[in-house]
Amino acid sequence: MNIELILNIAQMVLAALLVASILIQAKGTGLGAAFGGGGNVFRTKRGAEKKIFQLTIVFAILFFGVALANVLI
């Protein structure tokens, strides 16, 4: 297999994982805050929410790295 093909496949998989992790996070926020609704209470991320947040950061860094490698090769 070609290295470019491997990088393209890795980039597509990481893009799908990144989108999914962002959508899972955004699911709990709701649209109330967008229209000036309540919910302005400060709270910290805990448990699964914190792990998903950290996983999203990891996916974003990996996606950027693979995209950069794909351009340079």
Buried (B, 14 or more C-beta within 10 A) or exposed (E): EEEEEEBEEBBEBBBEBBEEBBEBBEEEEEEEEEEEEEEEEEEEEEEEBEEBEEBBEEBBEBBEEBBEBBEEE
